[in-house]
Amino acid sequence: MGNNHSLEARSLRKRYGSTHALDGFDLSVQAGTIHGLLGPNGAGKSTAVKGLCTLIDLDDGEAVVAGYDVARQPGQVRRRIGLVGQNAAVDEVITGAENLIMFGRLFGLTKRAAAARATELLTQFGLPDAARRPVSTYSGGMRRRLDIAAGLILTPAVLFLDEPTTGLDPRARNEVWASVRLVADQGTTVLLTTQYLDEADQLAAVISVMDHGRVIAQDTPDALKRQLGGDRVTITVFEADQVPALAAALERVSTDPVIIDAEARTLTVEASRGGPATLADCVRALDATGIEAEDVMLRRPTLDEVFLALTDREDVSR
């Protein structure tokens, strides 16, 4: 397996009765990057993370994490990884500092070393002023940042984040995103599982899309979006009866097909000649018809559209 990868998995399989939670799962994660793992509910994301973290035994396949074989060297793997699960592991009764010191002691640090590491992490994650407060007084974002800090007590080579922002409000999610970027900037490889497409788009250098227990697509966010085409211009008109006239005008100025959604009163033109040129053509067509548009928008496919297109194809994974 590649020397420049912190994590590699080949043909992993895990069955629960008749259910194939992992069914030929392959993954390569480059060292020092944030790698997103996306998939619908039941796709196998959490099972993959549990297997790679040695929390469950895999039925078949090979996986190497931080240079060690998951099946043959689980103890070595555990000493080199951090895991932040979907549910916070911190104790709400005690303070933030006491939580991190407790985790440090559980990892085998001396009392002095654990206290020093707790102070360092609290400062790193913007929590020094809350260090002596019970965690029950923390906001959702603060608790999640503390949870991530606890996963970094021993400065792991690989940090697994399993849906770390589920249930958080937008402000708290931004706080966690900043923390995740900080972790990667310091050299730790991050495997991020999430159902939030904007989260993966914001954070991940490479994204793997899972369905039915296997990876069905892997590339950069921009490359995945290009699979659905390039830029497109969408025009929304005020009245449905304006759609046919505008469609005819757009067809006269564009070599690309015009996609019509009569119910939504929208007309969309693929921008094969480039976004600005196609936008100018569409505006000229509008002027020629005298139709006033409710909205004119130049955009590219979103990661949400890529995700839906990939996971809606039943034949992709079988």
N, C-alpha and C positions, 0 to 999 in steps of 0.2 A: 504494500500500500504506500501511497505517496508520502514523501518526507515533509512536504509543505502543508500537509493537512493535519489538523488537530483531532479530527473525527472522521472515520470512514466506516461504512457499513455495507455489507454485501449479502444480498439474498436472505435477509432476516425473515423468519417466520415464527408466528406465535398463534396457537389455536386455543380457544376456550370452547370445548365441546365441538359443535358444528360451525362455530363462528371463527373465521380467519381474521384475527385482529391485525396481524401483519402477514402479508402474502407476497414475499419477494421484495422486501423493502431495501432500497439502495440509497446511500447518502454519502456525499463528500463535503466536508466543511473546511475551508481554508483557514489556516492559523491566523489569529488576530482580527477576525472579521465578525460581524453580526450576520447570522444566517437565519432567515425566516422559514418556518415550517407551517404551511397553511393547509387547511382541509376542513370539510364540513364535519358536523358532529358524527362520531362513529367512524371517522376515516382511519383512526389508528395513531393519532399524534401522541396522546398520553402513553399509550402502550409502547411506542417507539422510545420515548424518553425514559420510561421505567426500565426498559431493556438495556438501553445504553448506560444508564446509571447503576446497573447491577441490582436493581430492586426486584426484578423478576427474572426467571430463567427463560431463555429463548429456546425454541424447539429446533431451530436450524439456522445456518448462516454464520457469518463472521463479522465481528465488530472490533475496531481498535480505537480507543479513546486516550488522548494524551500519550500515545506511544505504547499503550498496554492493551493486551487482549482482554476483552470483557469477560469471556467465559473462563479463561485459564488464569487470569491475574486480577480478579475482582477487587482484592484489597488494595493493590497498587492504583487501580482506576479510582477508587473512592477517595484516596488521599490526594488526588489531583483534580477533583471536580468539585463544583458547588451546585446545589439544586435549590431553586425557589419554586415551590409548587403553587397550585391554584389557591390553596388556603394558607393564610399567614401562619408561620411557625412561631412567631414571637409571643411571649407571655404578656398579656395586657395588664396584669396586676403590678408587675415590677417596672422599673424605669428602663429607658432605652439603653443607658450605660450598663445596667445590671444584666440586661438581656445579652448584650454582646460579650460581656465578661463571662457569663454562663456558657455561651457557645464556645468561647475560647478555651475555657477549662475542659469542656467536653471533648474538644479536639486535641487536648493534651498539652496546652500551653501552661506555663507557670502563672501564678496569680498576677505577678508583676507584668509579664509579657501580655497576658490577656487584657489587663487594664490599659496598657499602652496601645494595643491594637484597637481596642474599643474607642479610645480617644481619637486615634487616627481616622478610623472609619466614620465616626460621628461628624468630624470636621469635613471629611471628604464629601459626605452626602448632605451637607448643609443642615445638620441636626445638633450642633453643639449646644445651642440655647435650650434644647428640649431634653438634654442628656439626663437630667435629674428628675424629669417628670414621668409619672406612670404612663405607660403606652396607651392606656384607656383614654387619655386626654389628647392623643394624637389624631390628626385628620387621616383620611384614607390614604392619601398620597404619602404622608409621613410614615405611616405604618409599613407601606409597601417598600419605601426606601430603606427603612430599618431592616426589613426582611431580606432585601438584596444585600445589604451590608453584612448580615449574618452569614449569607452564603459565600462571602469573600474573606472570611476570617483567616484562612490559610493561603490567600492569593491563588486561587485555582487556575489551572491552565485552561479549563473549559467550564463555563457557567451555563447551566440549563435553566431557562426561564419558561415555565409552563403557564401560559396565559396570565402574565403578571398584572395586567390592568383591568381584569374582569370586574365590573361593578363600580369602577372609579369614574368620577366626573371628569370633564375635559381638562380642568386645571390640574387635578391630581395625576391624570394620565401624562400631561406634559412634564410634570415633575419626575415621574418614573422614567419617561423617555430620556430626559437629561441624565439621569443616573445610569441608564443602560449605555448611553454614548460614552460616559466617563469610564465605565468598566472596560469597554472595547479600546478606548484611547490608551489605556494603561497596559494593553497587550493581552488581555484575556479574550479567548474565543467565546462567543455567545451564540447558543442555539436557542432561538426564540420561537415558541409555538404561540399562535394567536388566531383568533377568529376576526380580529379587526384588520381589515385590508389596509386602511390608512396607516395603521401602526407599522405593518410590514413595509409599506411603501416609504415611510419616513426613516426607518431604522436599518433595514436589511440591505446589505450589498448584493446578496444573492437570495433568491426565494425558491423553495421547493414546494410544489403543490401535491398534496396527498389525496388519494381517494381509494376506498376499498383495500386499505392496508399496504399500498405501495405508492411510490412517487411517480406521478404521471407527467410532470413537467418541472424543469429546473433551469433558471436563468436569472439575469438581472431584472429588476422591476421594469425598466424601460424596454428591454428586449421582449419580455412577456407581453407588454402592451402592444408592441409592434406586430405581434402575431395576429392581432385583430385588425391590422391596418394602421395607416398613419393618421394624420390630422383629418378632421372633418368639420364642415360648417353646418350648423343646424339653425334653421329659421323657424320661428313660431309666429303665426299670423293671428289676428284677432277673430276672424270669422272663418268657419269651415268652408264656406262657398268661395273663399279666396284661394284655396289650395290648388284647384286645377289650373287656373290661370298662371299662378306663380310657378307651378311645376313645368308648364310648357315653356315659360321664359327661361328657367334654369337649364332645361334640356338644350335650349338653343345656344347657351354660352358655355356649357360644360361638356366635356367628353366622358365624364364619370356618370354613372347612374344616379338618379334622384330617388331616395328612399322616402316614402310618404307614410305618415301616420295620421290618417284623417281624423281620428278621434282626439288625438292630442294637438291637432292643427300644426304639426311640424313637418318640415321637409329637410332632409339631410343629404349632403353631397360629400362624398369622399374626396380628400384633397390630394390627389395623386400628383398634381403639379406643384404642390407646396401650399401650406396654409394661407399665407398672405395673398398669393395670386388667386387662389380659389375664393377667398373672402371678397376680394375686389370684384371678381366676376359676379358673385352672388349679389353684391350691393348694386352693381350696374343693372342686373336683371330686375331687382326690386324697383329701382328708379324708373326703368322702362315701363313697368306695369302700373306704376303709381300706387302700388299697395304699400300701406304702412305696416311695418312689422312690430309685433309685440316684443320680440327679442331676436337678436342675431348673435350667435356664439361660435367662436372657433375653439375647438378642443380636440384632445386626443383620447383614445380609449382609456378607461380607468382600470385599475387593478381589480375592482369589483366585477367589471364586465369580463375580464380575462378569467377570473375565478369561476364565475357562473358558466361561461362557455366551456371551460375545461371539465368541471365537475358535473355538467348536465349531459355530457356525452357518455352514454352507458357503455359504449364499446371501447373506451380509452383504456380501461383497467382490466379488461378480460380478454 
